[in-house]
């Protein structure tokens, strides 16, 4: 630990500064003292596990026929929908700004971005923003029966 400690933090911080708000949190805290065992997603008992939707407000498992919030949070459903729409809007704005910045770097605002530069911090931010946007849009689609 002592021989690696002076050499590892700077490259790690440089990689994650584009993705995380506080990359210093990666190097210290309670999570650095625990060993996490990955749970299997396929094979064994996972064939018998069913994925269930959870309430978007309190995260309790939803009953069959419910797609957004549980019975207890039904009164707050419009607020949950508004928060989800706001989140999707913010992520779209962030992704569009990063996309435009990549287009300007590429030199063309009318063509698709073909950048695969692994050294560019905007590349990773744009990829993460796209992933978060797709996930938020899937959450928003749960409100279609609403």
C-alpha positions as semicolon CSV with decimal commas, in nm:
position;residue;x (nm);y (nm);z (nm)
1;X;0,000;0,000;0,000
2;X;0,273;0,248;0,092
3;X;0,470;0,204;-0,228
4;X;0,165;0,237;-0,456
5;X;-0,012;0,516;-0,269
6;X;0,197;0,808;-0,406
7;X;0,163;0,685;-0,766
8;X;-0,202;0,582;-0,803
9;X;-0,416;0,879;-0,691
10;X;-0,324;1,125;-0,965
11;X;-0,405;0,898;-1,264
12;X;-0,725;0,780;-1,097
13;X;-0,838;1,136;-1,022
14;X;-0,756;1,243;-1,378
15;X;-0,968;0,961;-1,523
16;X;-1,270;1,014;-1,300
17;X;-1,277;1,395;-1,280
18;X;-1,482;1,409;-1,599
19;X;-1,740;1,161;-1,470
20;X;-1,774;1,229;-1,098
21;X;-1,842;1,549;-0,908
22;X;-1,600;1,457;-0,629
23;X;-1,342;1,205;-0,756
24;X;-1,145;1,236;-0,429
25;X;-1,424;1,031;-0,267
26;X;-1,294;0,727;-0,459
27;X;-0,970;0,722;-0,262
28;X;-1,104;0,759;0,091
29;X;-1,411;0,669;0,288
30;X;-1,594;0,367;0,421
31;X;-1,611;0,191;0,082
32;X;-1,231;0,154;0,074
33;X;-1,238;-0,061;0,389
34;X;-1,481;-0,326;0,264
35;X;-1,452;-0,615;0,025
36;X;-1,753;-0,647;-0,203
37;X;-1,850;-0,986;-0,338
38;X;-2,024;-0,963;-0,674
39;X;-2,358;-1,139;-0,696
40;X;-2,414;-1,357;-1,000
41;X;-2,660;-1,241;-1,264
42;X;-2,684;-1,564;-1,460
43;X;-2,674;-1,932;-1,378
44;X;-2,748;-2,114;-1,055
45;X;-3,034;-1,971;-0,854
46;X;-3,056;-1,659;-1,070
47;X;-3,273;-1,857;-1,313
48;X;-3,545;-1,853;-1,046
49;X;-3,520;-1,483;-0,954
50;X;-3,769;-1,244;-1,110
51;X;-3,689;-0,877;-1,158
52;X;-3,963;-0,656;-1,017
53;X;-4,021;-0,286;-1,062
54;X;-3,982;-0,062;-0,760
55;X;-4,169;0,251;-0,658
56;X;-4,003;0,559;-0,805
57;X;-4,060;0,745;-0,479
58;X;-3,986;0,506;-0,192
59;X;-3,825;0,209;-0,378
60;X;-4,062;-0,058;-0,242
61;X;-4,142;-0,346;-0,480
62;X;-4,453;-0,282;-0,686
63;X;-4,748;-0,518;-0,713
64;X;-4,864;-0,656;-1,046
65;X;-5,042;-0,388;-1,247
66;X;-4,850;-0,098;-1,093
67;X;-4,579;0,065;-1,302
68;X;-4,471;0,386;-1,132
69;X;-4,553;0,430;-0,762
70;X;-4,693;0,216;-0,481
71;X;-5,032;0,267;-0,317
72;X;-4,875;0,465;-0,032
73;X;-4,710;0,713;-0,274
74;X;-5,004;0,740;-0,515
75;X;-5,083;1,092;-0,389
76;X;-4,730;1,206;-0,487
77;X;-4,736;1,052;-0,835
78;X;-4,764;1,385;-1,018
79;X;-4,464;1,520;-0,825
80;X;-4,262;1,207;-0,906
81;X;-4,354;1,246;-1,274
82;X;-4,251;1,613;-1,270
83;X;-3,915;1,525;-1,110
84;X;-3,858;1,255;-1,371
85;X;-3,940;1,493;-1,657
86;X;-3,706;1,755;-1,506
87;X;-3,429;1,497;-1,475
88;X;-3,471;1,386;-1,838
89;X;-3,470;1,749;-1,951
90;X;-3,150;1,826;-1,756
91;X;-2,978;1,515;-1,893
92;X;-3,084;1,602;-2,249
93;X;-2,939;1,950;-2,207
94;X;-2,614;1,812;-2,068
95;X;-2,581;1,552;-2,344
96;X;-2,662;1,807;-2,617
97;X;-2,398;2,048;-2,486
98;X;-2,135;1,775;-2,477
99;X;-2,240;1,653;-2,823
100;X;-2,211;2,006;-2,964
101;X;-1,871;2,048;-2,804
102;X;-1,754;1,724;-2,968
103;X;-1,893;1,842;-3,303
104;X;-1,703;2,171;-3,271
105;X;-1,385;1,980;-3,186
106;X;-1,440;1,758;-3,490
107;X;-1,494;2,065;-3,707
108;X;-1,842;1,991;-3,836
109;X;-2,176;2,077;-3,675
110;X;-2,372;1,886;-3,941
111;X;-2,222;1,540;-3,917
112;X;-2,238;1,268;-3,656
113;X;-1,956;1,265;-3,403
114;X;-1,704;0,992;-3,486
115;X;-1,473;1,068;-3,194
116;X;-1,330;0,767;-3,011
117;X;-1,044;0,947;-2,838
118;X;-0,988;0,768;-2,510
119;X;-0,771;1,057;-2,387
120;X;-1,047;1,317;-2,415
121;X;-1,236;1,376;-2,088
122;X;-1,540;1,500;-2,282
123;X;-1,565;1,164;-2,459
124;X;-1,629;0,987;-2,127
125;X;-1,862;1,259;-1,999
126;X;-2,062;1,235;-2,322
127;X;-2,081;0,855;-2,297
128;X;-2,192;0,871;-1,933
129;X;-2,447;1,144;-2,010
130;X;-2,590;0,930;-2,291
131;X;-2,612;0,624;-2,066
132;X;-2,783;0,826;-1,789
133;X;-3,021;0,982;-2,042
134;X;-3,128;0,644;-2,181
135;X;-3,188;0,515;-1,828
136;X;-3,392;0,824;-1,733
137;X;-3,597;0,796;-2,053
138;X;-3,679;0,433;-1,966
139;X;-3,797;0,553;-1,625
140;X;-4,009;0,822;-1,789
141;X;-4,164;0,562;-2,022
142;X;-4,309;0,392;-1,715
143;X;-4,549;0,687;-1,694
144;X;-4,706;0,615;-2,037
145;X;-5,001;0,431;-1,880
146;X;-5,045;0,721;-1,643
